[in-house]
Amino acid sequence: MPEIKPNEVYTSGETEKLLKVSNSTLKRLVKHGLVKANKLGGQYRFLGHDLLNMFSPEVDQKATIAYQKIKRTAKEKVKNW
């Protein structure tokens, strides 16, 4: 099974394969607000972060906390340069 990467941007086709749904089902999920999407040039783009959050908010929350901790540490180290 393919892995959903939080910092990746997926096309509709890639998202359909990741979620194992048809094109019409994906459009319905977007229309009802169950899947967040951004429209670029008439085509939908899906953020991996949003897909992960939809399926497992706990995993996404842990990843966000870890990222923020790393970011905070990096800012502190850079501040002293």
Residue frames relative to the residue before (quaternion, step in Angstrom):
aa qw qx qy qz dx dy dz
M 1.0000 0.0000 0.0000 0.0000 0.00 0.00 0.00
P 0.4638 -0.6878 0.4763 0.2915 3.60 -0.85 0.90
E 0.4119 -0.7057 0.5281 0.2310 3.52 -1.15 0.70
I 0.3417 -0.7103 0.5768 0.2146 3.57 -1.03 0.81
K 0.1963 -0.7932 0.5701 0.0857 3.56 -0.63 1.16
P 0.5053 -0.7068 0.4021 0.2888 3.60 -0.71 1.03
N 0.7528 0.3900 -0.2204 0.4822 3.61 0.98 -0.71
E 0.5251 0.6379 -0.4002 0.3966 3.58 1.26 0.24
V 0.2593 -0.7189 0.6202 0.1769 3.55 -1.24 0.57
Y 0.1605 -0.8198 0.5483 0.0396 3.56 -0.72 1.11
T 0.4280 -0.6608 0.5526 0.2735 3.54 -1.19 0.64
S 0.6966 -0.4434 0.3381 0.4515 3.57 -1.28 0.10
G 0.6603 0.5239 -0.3073 0.4417 3.57 0.92 -0.91
E 0.6648 0.4912 -0.3006 0.4759 3.56 0.95 -0.87
T 0.6518 0.5164 -0.3115 0.4599 3.56 1.01 -0.83
E 0.6132 0.5451 -0.3438 0.4568 3.58 1.02 -0.77
K 0.6731 0.4876 -0.2948 0.4715 3.59 0.96 -0.86
L 0.6547 0.5164 -0.3174 0.4517 3.58 0.98 -0.84
L 0.7501 0.3892 -0.2029 0.4947 3.57 0.94 -0.93
K 0.3026 -0.7797 0.4821 0.2611 3.55 1.35 -0.31
V 0.4898 0.6073 -0.4607 0.4230 3.54 0.83 1.12
S 0.5513 -0.6013 0.4601 0.3505 3.55 -1.27 0.35
N 0.6930 -0.4651 0.3557 0.4206 3.53 -1.34 0.24
S 0.6744 0.4943 -0.3022 0.4577 3.59 0.89 -0.90
T 0.6367 0.5168 -0.3298 0.4677 3.60 1.03 -0.72
L 0.6407 0.5175 -0.3262 0.4640 3.59 0.97 -0.82
K 0.6452 0.5136 -0.3191 0.4670 3.60 0.96 -0.84
R 0.6450 0.5150 -0.3142 0.4690 3.57 1.02 -0.80
L 0.6426 0.5208 -0.3196 0.4623 3.59 0.98 -0.81
V 0.6485 0.5007 -0.3100 0.4823 3.57 1.03 -0.80
K 0.6566 0.5333 -0.3088 0.4349 3.57 0.90 -0.95
H 0.7322 0.4081 -0.2258 0.4964 3.58 0.99 -0.83
G 0.5275 -0.6795 0.3835 0.3362 3.58 1.29 0.08
L 0.4359 0.7034 -0.4597 0.3223 3.58 1.20 0.34
V 0.7439 0.2030 -0.1344 0.6224 3.56 1.25 -0.50
K 0.3442 -0.7321 0.5500 0.2077 3.57 -0.82 0.99
A 0.0335 0.7962 -0.6018 0.0523 3.56 -0.98 0.88
N 0.2351 -0.7291 0.6246 0.1516 3.52 -1.26 0.54
K 0.2853 -0.7676 0.5503 0.1629 3.55 -0.91 0.88
L 0.0162 -0.7862 0.6162 -0.0439 3.55 -0.80 1.11
G 0.8491 -0.0638 0.0248 0.5238 3.57 -0.58 1.09
G 0.7187 -0.4420 0.2532 0.4733 3.58 1.00 0.73
Q 0.6881 0.4150 -0.2830 0.5237 3.59 1.26 0.05
Y 0.4469 -0.6889 0.5060 0.2639 3.54 -1.10 0.72
R 0.0895 -0.7422 0.6611 0.0635 3.52 -1.24 0.67
F 0.1906 -0.7875 0.5834 0.0561 3.53 -1.02 0.92
L 0.3281 -0.7394 0.5566 0.1892 3.56 -0.91 0.94
G 0.5349 -0.6431 0.4499 0.3129 3.55 -0.94 0.91
H 0.5909 0.5830 -0.3468 0.4367 3.56 1.10 -0.77
D 0.6863 0.4781 -0.2823 0.4699 3.60 0.92 -0.91
L 0.6402 0.5182 -0.3300 0.4612 3.60 1.03 -0.75
L 0.6525 0.5043 -0.3127 0.4714 3.57 0.96 -0.84
N 0.6504 0.5230 -0.3124 0.4537 3.55 0.97 -0.87
M 0.6296 0.5475 -0.3305 0.4411 3.58 1.05 -0.73
F 0.7628 0.3933 -0.2043 0.4708 3.58 0.89 -0.92
S 0.8149 -0.0037 0.0318 0.5787 3.56 0.92 -0.80
P 0.2086 -0.8204 0.5219 0.1050 3.57 0.13 1.26
E 0.6066 0.5668 -0.3622 0.4238 3.60 1.09 -0.64
V 0.6681 0.4868 -0.3022 0.4746 3.58 0.90 -0.91
D 0.6543 0.5104 -0.3108 0.4634 3.56 0.95 -0.87
Q 0.6469 0.5172 -0.3208 0.4594 3.58 0.97 -0.82
K 0.6460 0.5083 -0.3223 0.4695 3.61 0.97 -0.81
A 0.6493 0.5086 -0.3168 0.4684 3.59 0.98 -0.81
T 0.6457 0.5217 -0.3156 0.4596 3.58 0.99 -0.81
I 0.6522 0.5104 -0.3093 0.4673 3.58 0.95 -0.86
A 0.6532 0.5068 -0.3092 0.4700 3.58 0.97 -0.88
Y 0.6459 0.5185 -0.3152 0.4632 3.59 0.97 -0.85
Q 0.6682 0.5007 -0.3049 0.4580 3.59 0.90 -0.90
K 0.6288 0.5290 -0.3346 0.4613 3.59 1.04 -0.74
I 0.6563 0.4985 -0.3047 0.4774 3.59 0.96 -0.87
K 0.6463 0.5276 -0.3096 0.4561 3.57 0.97 -0.87
R 0.6485 0.5167 -0.3042 0.4688 3.57 0.97 -0.91
T 0.6560 0.5103 -0.3035 0.4660 3.60 0.94 -0.89
A 0.6578 0.5092 -0.3083 0.4615 3.56 0.94 -0.89
K 0.6381 0.5251 -0.3252 0.4598 3.61 0.98 -0.82
E 0.6550 0.5169 -0.3126 0.4539 3.59 0.96 -0.85
K 0.6708 0.4938 -0.2972 0.4667 3.57 0.97 -0.86
V 0.6693 0.4973 -0.2968 0.4655 3.58 0.98 -0.84
K 0.5812 0.6083 -0.3680 0.3960 3.58 1.09 -0.73
N 0.6992 0.4842 -0.2654 0.4542 3.60 1.02 -0.76
W 0.5243 0.6247 -0.4258 0.3918 3.63 1.21 -0.16
